[in-house]
Amino acid sequence: MVILCGQGGFIFYDDGSAGTATGHIELIGSAVEGDLALYFNTTDRDINETIDVDGTDVVVRADANSIGFAASNAALRIGDYFELSGDFVMEKRDVGTATERTLIGARNVLIFLGRGPPTLPDGSNNPDAIGVRINNAEVGVVLYADDTFAFTATGDAGLMGILDDIDDPNGFLVTGTLTARVNNSGRSVSETITFPDTSTVSVNFASSQRVEEFSGDPVIVSIGGVLVIEGGITFTRKPGGEIEVDVPDASIDINIPA
């Protein structure tokens, strides 16, 4: 990891160290970049101290045996089908143990379900991406050392690659609020992630069963403005990347153009 144009403070103890740093982050070997506030604590006790760095008070605050950061204008990619971009908090828990995991809380996020990735390396939309997206989402993620993860997210519904021009009345449009639930970790999950403003987001899966779905109720699907479906909808990604749509209860309006 490289932090550019940064400042920080570090405290060294007989049993470890703790510190904080702020600046621009580039994680070598990973698709993570943005503006960062980093903290760490290698001791077995919570640290909350203020130190003077060239006349500026720097607060060093971190839980025991932890490392984490808060980032803004950042991007994080997990596989080809799951991408977060927005503002993040990240923390490693139980560092160096069998239950080590990384918790991520994020806002203003793009979540994508389908054949992707949704964006190209230059940040533009991928013209070959096809699927369902959640815009402006708040998300909680739990990453495990075996590269599996679980996450929940809620935000605005949208589509990619399916006549998805929002300004085109003849397009295939999806509007409403969607909630994403994905767990490929093979574990039951119960974690709470805290943002800098002390608000929280929870990631809860009572079962270890694999889950990968986007759902909302109500969601409105408009096809060219002629066929409008409103109700509960669930989008599930199948192993081959296809999106299965389940509409168990909905109203249907047909608008015949004059």
C-alpha positions as CSV (number, residue, x, y, z in Angstrom):
1,M,0.0,0.0,0.0
2,V,1.2,3.5,-0.8
3,I,-0.2,6.7,0.9
4,L,0.5,9.9,-1.1
5,C,0.4,13.5,0.2
6,G,-0.3,12.2,3.7
7,Q,0.2,13.0,7.4
8,G,-0.1,10.9,10.5
9,G,1.1,10.0,14.0
10,F,2.5,6.7,15.4
11,I,3.0,5.5,19.0
12,F,5.4,2.7,19.9
13,Y,4.9,0.6,23.0
14,D,6.8,-2.2,24.6
15,D,4.1,-4.6,23.5
16,G,3.3,-3.2,20.0
17,S,2.4,0.0,18.2
18,A,-0.6,2.1,17.1
19,G,-1.0,4.9,14.6
20,T,-3.1,6.8,12.1
21,A,-2.4,8.4,8.7
22,T,-4.4,10.3,6.1
23,G,-3.8,10.9,2.4
24,H,-4.4,9.3,-1.0
25,I,-4.2,5.5,-1.1
26,E,-3.0,3.1,-3.8
27,L,-3.1,-0.5,-2.8
28,I,-0.4,-2.4,-4.9
29,G,-1.8,-5.5,-6.4
30,S,-5.4,-4.7,-5.7
31,A,-8.1,-2.6,-7.4
32,V,-8.4,-0.1,-4.5
33,E,-7.7,3.6,-4.8
34,G,-9.0,6.7,-3.1
35,D,-8.6,9.3,-0.3
36,L,-7.8,7.5,2.9
37,A,-7.7,7.7,6.7
38,L,-5.8,4.7,8.1
39,Y,-5.5,3.4,11.6
40,F,-3.9,0.4,13.2
41,N,-3.2,-1.1,16.7
42,T,-1.0,-4.2,17.2
43,T,-1.4,-4.2,21.0
44,D,-3.9,-6.2,23.0
45,R,-5.7,-3.1,24.4
46,D,-7.8,-0.3,23.0
47,I,-5.8,2.9,22.3
48,N,-7.1,6.5,22.5
49,E,-4.3,9.1,22.7
50,T,-3.6,12.5,21.3
51,I,-0.1,13.4,20.2
52,D,1.5,16.6,18.8
53,V,2.9,16.4,15.3
54,D,4.5,19.7,14.2
55,G,2.0,21.7,16.3
56,T,-1.0,19.8,15.1
57,D,-3.0,17.5,17.4
58,V,-3.3,14.0,15.9
59,V,-5.7,11.5,17.6
60,V,-4.6,7.9,17.6
61,R,-7.7,5.8,18.3
62,A,-8.1,2.1,17.5
63,D,-9.5,-1.1,19.0
64,A,-7.1,-3.8,20.2
65,N,-5.4,-5.9,17.5
66,S,-7.1,-4.1,14.6
67,I,-6.3,-2.3,11.3
68,G,-8.7,-0.4,9.2
69,F,-9.4,2.7,7.2
70,A,-12.1,5.1,6.0
71,A,-11.9,6.1,2.3
72,S,-13.8,8.4,0.0
73,N,-14.0,8.5,-3.8
74,A,-12.6,5.0,-3.7
75,A,-13.1,1.8,-5.8
76,L,-13.0,-1.8,-4.8
77,R,-13.6,-4.7,-7.2
78,I,-14.3,-8.3,-6.0
79,G,-14.4,-10.6,-9.0
80,D,-15.9,-9.7,-12.4
81,Y,-19.5,-9.3,-11.2
82,F,-19.2,-7.4,-7.9
83,E,-17.9,-3.9,-7.8
84,L,-18.1,-1.2,-5.1
85,S,-17.3,2.4,-5.8
86,G,-17.9,5.2,-3.4
87,D,-17.0,6.0,0.2
88,F,-15.7,3.2,2.5
89,V,-14.8,2.2,6.0
90,M,-12.7,-0.9,6.4
91,E,-11.5,-2.9,9.4
92,K,-9.7,-6.2,9.9
93,R,-10.9,-8.2,12.9
94,D,-9.2,-11.1,14.8
95,V,-6.0,-10.4,12.9
96,G,-3.7,-13.4,12.7
97,T,-6.3,-15.9,13.9
98,A,-8.4,-18.5,12.1
99,T,-11.5,-16.2,12.2
100,E,-9.7,-13.2,10.6
101,R,-12.0,-11.2,8.4
102,T,-12.3,-7.8,6.8
103,L,-15.4,-5.7,7.3
104,I,-16.3,-3.0,4.8
105,G,-19.1,-0.4,5.2
106,A,-19.7,1.8,2.1
107,R,-22.1,4.5,0.8
108,N,-22.8,6.0,-2.6
109,V,-22.0,2.6,-4.1
110,L,-22.6,0.9,-7.4
111,I,-23.6,-2.8,-7.0
112,F,-23.9,-5.0,-10.0
113,L,-25.4,-8.5,-10.6
114,G,-24.9,-10.1,-14.0
115,R,-22.3,-10.5,-16.7
116,G,-19.7,-7.8,-16.2
117,P,-17.7,-6.1,-15.0
118,P,-20.0,-3.1,-15.1
119,T,-17.2,-0.6,-15.8
120,L,-14.0,-0.5,-17.7
121,P,-10.6,0.3,-16.2
122,D,-11.0,4.0,-17.2
123,G,-14.2,4.2,-15.2
124,S,-16.6,4.3,-18.2
125,N,-19.6,1.9,-18.5
126,N,-18.8,-1.5,-20.0
127,P,-20.8,-1.8,-23.2
128,D,-20.8,-5.6,-22.9
129,A,-22.2,-5.6,-19.4
130,I,-25.7,-7.0,-19.0
131,G,-27.5,-7.2,-15.7
132,V,-29.2,-5.4,-12.7
133,R,-27.5,-2.6,-10.8
134,I,-28.1,-0.9,-7.5
135,N,-27.2,2.8,-7.5
136,N,-26.4,5.1,-4.5
137,A,-26.4,2.0,-2.3
138,E,-25.4,1.6,1.4
139,V,-23.6,-1.7,1.8
140,G,-22.0,-3.9,4.4
141,V,-19.4,-6.5,3.3
142,V,-17.6,-9.2,5.2
143,L,-14.5,-10.6,3.4
144,Y,-12.8,-13.8,4.5
145,A,-9.2,-15.0,4.1
146,D,-10.3,-17.8,1.7
147,D,-11.5,-15.0,-0.8
148,T,-15.2,-15.7,0.0
149,F,-17.6,-12.9,1.1
150,A,-21.0,-11.9,2.3
151,F,-22.7,-8.6,1.7
152,T,-26.0,-6.8,2.0
153,A,-26.9,-3.5,0.2
154,T,-29.9,-1.3,-0.4
155,G,-30.3,1.4,-3.1
156,D,-31.9,2.6,-6.3
157,A,-32.8,0.0,-8.9
158,G,-31.4,0.1,-12.5
159,L,-30.3,-2.0,-15.5
160,M,-27.3,-2.2,-17.7
161,G,-27.2,-3.4,-21.3
162,I,-31.0,-4.0,-21.6
163,L,-32.3,-1.0,-23.4
164,D,-31.4,0.9,-20.3
165,D,-31.3,4.5,-21.5
166,I,-33.2,6.3,-18.7
167,D,-34.1,9.1,-21.2
168,D,-35.6,6.7,-23.7
169,P,-39.3,6.2,-23.2
170,N,-39.1,3.1,-25.4
171,G,-36.5,1.6,-23.1
172,F,-36.7,-1.3,-20.6
173,L,-36.6,0.5,-17.3
174,V,-36.6,-0.7,-13.7
175,T,-37.3,1.8,-10.9
176,G,-37.7,1.5,-7.1
177,T,-35.6,0.3,-4.2
178,L,-33.6,-3.0,-4.4
179,T,-31.9,-4.9,-1.6
180,A,-29.0,-7.2,-2.5
181,R,-28.1,-10.2,-0.4
182,V,-25.1,-12.3,-1.4
183,N,-23.3,-14.9,0.7
184,N,-20.8,-17.4,-0.9
185,S,-18.7,-17.9,2.2
186,G,-20.3,-21.2,3.4
187,R,-20.8,-19.5,6.8
188,S,-23.6,-18.0,8.8
189,V,-22.8,-14.3,9.3
190,S,-23.7,-11.7,11.9
191,E,-21.6,-8.5,11.8
192,T,-22.2,-4.8,12.5
193,I,-20.1,-2.2,10.7
194,T,-19.8,1.3,12.1
195,F,-19.3,4.4,10.0
196,P,-17.4,7.5,11.2
197,D,-20.7,9.2,12.1
198,T,-21.5,6.3,14.4
199,S,-24.3,5.0,12.2
200,T,-24.2,1.3,11.4
201,V,-24.9,-1.3,8.7
202,S,-25.5,-5.0,9.5
203,V,-24.7,-8.1,7.5
204,N,-26.8,-11.0,8.8
205,F,-27.2,-14.5,7.3
206,A,-28.7,-17.0,9.6
207,S,-27.8,-19.9,7.3
208,S,-24.6,-20.9,5.6
209,Q,-26.5,-21.6,2.4
210,R,-25.3,-19.8,-0.7
211,V,-27.4,-16.8,-1.6
212,E,-27.1,-14.4,-4.5
213,E,-30.2,-12.3,-5.2
214,F,-31.5,-8.7,-5.6
215,S,-35.1,-8.1,-4.6
216,G,-37.5,-5.2,-4.0
217,D,-41.2,-4.6,-3.2
218,P,-42.5,-2.6,-4.8
219,V,-40.4,-2.3,-8.0
220,I,-41.7,-1.0,-11.3
221,V,-40.7,-2.5,-14.6
222,S,-41.6,-0.5,-17.7
223,I,-41.2,-1.9,-21.2
224,G,-41.4,0.9,-23.7
225,G,-44.0,2.6,-21.5
226,V,-46.5,0.2,-22.9
227,L,-46.3,-2.7,-20.5
228,V,-45.8,-1.7,-16.8
229,I,-45.4,-4.3,-14.1
230,E,-45.4,-3.2,-10.4
231,G,-44.9,-5.5,-7.4
232,G,-42.4,-7.7,-5.6
233,I,-39.5,-8.8,-7.8
234,T,-36.5,-10.9,-7.2
235,F,-33.5,-11.1,-9.5
236,T,-31.2,-14.2,-9.0
237,R,-28.0,-14.8,-10.9
238,K,-27.6,-18.4,-12.1
239,P,-24.2,-20.2,-12.3
240,G,-23.9,-19.3,-16.0
241,G,-24.4,-15.6,-15.4
242,E,-28.1,-15.6,-16.5
243,I,-30.5,-13.4,-14.5
244,E,-33.7,-15.2,-13.4
245,V,-36.6,-12.9,-12.6
246,D,-39.3,-13.9,-10.2
247,V,-42.5,-11.8,-9.9
248,P,-44.7,-13.7,-7.5
249,D,-47.3,-10.9,-7.0
250,A,-47.7,-7.9,-9.2
251,S,-50.1,-5.6,-11.0
252,I,-49.9,-5.2,-14.8
253,D,-50.9,-2.2,-16.8
254,I,-51.0,-2.1,-20.6
255,N,-51.0,1.4,-22.2
256,I,-51.9,1.3,-25.8
257,P,-50.5,4.4,-27.6
258,A,-53.1,6.6,-29.2
